Amino acid sequence: MPIVLRLDRVMADRKMSLKELSERVGVANVNLSKLKTGKVSAIRFSTLEAICDVLDCQPGDILEYRRESEN
């Protein structure tokens, strides 16, 4: 997948646990865990907005686009 999730890095920078982020964002811990490990295919803008608000970051801090190699 060309979109790489960097939620774990941003959380580590803010010294925030998955449990704390889950409680503050209002999203189930299991759903944030899937997001953190990149095992999701979509994210709601409202969820992304809440995560950015709590972590005081921009969407680009969490999401990165990597062009797939052309063979």
Buried (B, 14 or more C-beta within 10 A) or exposed (E): EEEEBBBBEBBEEBEBEBEEBBEBBEBEEEBBBBBBEBEBEEBEEEBBEBBBEBBEBEEEBBBEEEEEEEE
